[in-house]
Amino acid sequence: MKRGDSGRPAMDRVWSSQGKRWNFKLSVYDIMLSNVALGMVTPFLPVYAIALGSSNAAVGLVTAIPALVNTIMYLPAASYVERQESRLKTTIKWSTLVRVFYLAMGAVAFLPWPGLRTPLLLTVIGLQAIPTVISNVAFTSMLGDMFPGRERARLFALRSMYGAAVTLVSSLAAGILLDKMKYPVNYSVLFVITFVAGVGALMVCTKMVEAPAKGRTHGRVSFWQRVRAPFVDKDYGRQFTAFTVSAALFHVGINISTPTFPIYYVRSLGLSNSVIGSLTVASGLTTALAYPLWGRVSRRSGEGAVYLASIVGLALYPLVYGLYGAPAYLIGVQLATGVFSAALNLSLLNLMLQAVRPSDSANGIAVFYMLINATGVIGPPLAAEFISRYGVFSALVLSTIMRIAGCAAYLAAVGPGETVRQLRSVGKALNVTARRRRAPAKAAREVL
């Protein structure tokens, strides 16, 4: 980005140097402000539910309900977005409603009827998921068209790095705030801060310039035709199928561990909010630092290689995490896995955009995320059932098994020879990057 870039570019100049700088700068500001919610709300929403007196099953529903809504809403959302003249205006309109629901969450704890607090929180979470789906489909489709495919890995990596840095700081601040202030005021302040930051993100979004969307389908298509389209596409179908099946299985494992970890922290280990926040900070630290690294690896080795490295690196994470409950050990594991979390986050977005036909991107995005969110309906109830019957560690084992299944599905599609080639390519790319970073330090020592 250069200083002095003045003047908002026209829509047909989005891919010019000025247009890319303009949109990239604003997209960075947007993710930084939006990720305040990711750092302050996401890690502590299950903890908030526990503070309200929720059962293990209800804690699982904190994740399962929005996943169910997402599964139902993604394809209708894609159809809706395709019929809109502006994806940017659609994003802003529905994101505004998402922010308002944060205020409603903060008010739940003040209800004079304790028995209604958990049901109302779950209702608000479910309602918030509806505008979230619509805004996500519109924004992701718009973002994919803002930058050329060959530049997405580098730009999205840098954007994600800045967003992850804010997530890290927000999680640390949230943990301290929750411990320093009394309940329920502490959570209310958390949601108000998130709302204000979200409004700031919306103000930034209004200045972005979307690319003209070409070739969008405005006619009505049946549900099954929409679902089948990206799978049977003659040019993209095979890649989309392998990637989606693998990602769905892997996300069953992720969604089993999502409600399990807060229960593990609070009911098994008795950790404070500050310690829980520090765990998120540990993972966020290495995630933020690793994004540029994986962006470079992606340019050298391809999106598929980065995705493969990420799922291999994260497959055993829940099992390893549950072996020992000392905070220092948990922080160490989070530091290590944060590196691969960056690879997964980056490769999911880039590989998904690469695996769908550009003219049908909204529908392809919707089908992919519909299936991924369907795993969020399956995972939390499974976690609650296993925790109730066999304990927390059994749910972590089940999460590991499903993650390994996701790895196996992708390895089977890629083939053993290509798998080895891609992993070796990742290793070489990481080695080249490490040598380049050591070279300036070595030269400085020789001068001294």
HUGI-V800674 format. One record per backbone hydrogen bond with DSSP energy under -0.5 kcal/mol. NH is the residue of the N-H (numbers start at 0). CO is the residue of the C=O. Records with the same first field share a line. If there is no record, write none. Layout:
NH=CO + CO
This chain:
4=1
5=3
12=9
13=10
15=12
18=12
19=15
20=16
21=17
22=18
23=19
24=20
25=21
26=22
27=23
28=24
29=25
30=26
31=27
32=28
33=29
34=30
35=32
36=33
37=33
38=34
39=35
40=36
41=36
42=37
44=40
45=41
47=43
48=44
49=45
50=46
51=47
52=49
53=48
58=54
59=55
60=56
61=57 + 58
62=58 + 59
63=59
64=60
66=62
67=63
68=64
69=65
70=66
71=67
72=68
73=69
75=71
76=72
77=73
78=74
79=75
80=76
81=77
82=78 + 79
83=80
89=85
90=86
91=87
92=88
93=89
94=90
95=91
96=92
97=93
98=94
99=95
100=96
101=97 + 98
102=98 + 99
103=99
104=100
105=101
106=102
107=103 + 104
108=104
109=106
110=107
113=111
115=112
116=112 + 113
117=113
119=115
120=116
121=117
122=118
123=119
124=120
125=121
126=122
127=123
128=124
129=125 + 126
130=126
131=127
132=128
133=129
134=130
135=131
136=132
137=133
138=134
139=135
140=136
141=137
142=138
143=139
144=140
145=141 + 142
146=142
150=147
151=147 + 148
152=148
154=150
155=151
156=152
157=153
158=154
159=155
160=156
161=157
162=158
163=159
164=160
165=161
166=162
167=163
168=164
169=165
170=166
171=167
172=168
173=169
174=170
175=171
176=172
177=173
178=174
179=175
180=176
185=181
187=183
188=184
189=185
190=186
191=187
192=188
193=189
194=190
195=191
196=192
197=193
198=194
199=195
200=196
201=197
202=198
203=199
204=200
205=201
206=203
207=204
209=207
213=211
217=215
225=221
226=222
227=223
228=224
229=225
230=227
231=227
232=228
236=232
239=235
240=236
241=237
242=238
243=239
244=240
245=241
246=242
247=243
248=244
249=245
250=246
251=247
252=248
253=249
254=250
255=251
256=252
257=253
258=254
259=255
260=256
261=257
262=258
263=259
264=260
265=261
266=262
267=262
268=263
270=264
275=271
276=272
277=273
278=274
279=275
280=276
281=277
282=278
283=279
284=280
285=281
286=282
287=283
288=284
289=285
290=286
292=288
293=289
294=290
295=291
296=292
297=293
298=294
299=295
300=296
301=296 + 297
305=301
306=302
307=303
308=304
309=305
310=306
311=307
312=308
313=309
314=310
316=313
319=315
320=316
321=317
322=319
329=325
330=326
331=327
332=328
333=329
334=330
335=331
336=332
337=333
338=334 + 335
339=335
340=336
341=337
342=338
343=339
344=340
345=341
346=342
347=343
348=344
349=345
350=346
351=347
352=348
353=349
354=350
355=352
359=356
360=357
363=359
364=360
365=361
366=362
367=363
368=364
369=365
370=366
371=367
372=368
373=369
374=370 + 371
375=371 + 372
376=372 + 373
377=373
378=374
379=375
380=376
381=377
382=378
383=379
384=380
385=381
386=382
387=383
388=384
389=385
390=385 + 386
394=390 + 391
395=391
396=392
397=393
398=394
399=395
400=396
401=397
402=398
403=399
404=400
405=401
406=402
407=403
408=404
409=405
410=406
411=407
412=408
413=409
414=410
418=414
419=415
420=416
421=417
422=418
423=419
424=420
425=421
426=422
427=423
428=424
429=425
430=426
431=427
432=428
433=429
434=430
435=431
436=432
437=433
438=434
439=435
440=436
441=437
442=438
443=439
444=440
445=441
446=442
447=443
